[in-house]
């Protein structure tokens, strides 16, 4: 089994849904978003640590580069629907 497939299964088991249009994994309850690039590029243990991180109630984005303010607002509005 490939490393990428294992990471995807980890996210799906952790109740993350994949958004094909945005290429992101989202967990509405945890308020966390992982970009596909982040999942592809980061080792599994880094993703596991990110899954365990506590959030303060604000959306947390795990991207290789932080999303711009405009993109962040757009994603937050989309995810709050």
N, C-alpha and C positions, 0 to 999 in steps of 0.2 A: 504494500500500500504506500502511495506517495505521501511525502510530508504535507503537501498542500491539501490533499484529501483528508488527512488526519486532522489538520487545523480546521477545515470546514466542518467536519463532523463534530469537533469539539464545540464550535460555535452553535451549531444546530442543536446539540444536546443541551446547551446552556440557554436555549429558547431565543436564539437570534434568528430573525427572518432575513432572507436575502432580497434586496431590492434591485432587480435587474436594470431598471432605468438609471439608477444612481450608482450602481456597483458598490453597494454598502451592505453591511450586516447591521441590523438594528434590533435592540431589545427595548421596547417601550417602557417596561416596568423599571429596568435598571437605568434607563436614560443614557445608554451608551451606543456609540456608532463606530464601527470598524470599516475602514475603506478596504476594498479588495486588494489594493496595492500594499497596504500595511500587512494584511494577512499573508500575502505572497512573500513579502520581503523579510518579515520578522520571524525569529525562531519561535517554536511552539511554546517554550517556557516563558517568553516575554508576553505572549498572548494570554497564557494562563494567569500570569501575574496581573495583567490588565483586567481580566475577568473578575478577579478577586478584589480589585480596588473599590473602595467605597466612594460614592458620589455625594455631593452636597445638595442634590435635588435639581441641579442644572445639568444640561446635556453635556456629556463628555465625548469628545471626538478623538479617535485614534487613527490618525492619518500620518503619512510620512512627513508631510509638511502641513502645518496648521492651516485650516481653511480660512479664506479671507472673511472679513466681517460680513460682507454681503452674502457670501455662500453659506456661512454659518446661520445667519438669520433666515435665509431661504430654507435651509434644511430643518431648522427648528420649527418654522411655521408648517412645513410639510408634515413633520413628525407629530406635531400636536393635534393634527386633524383626526 
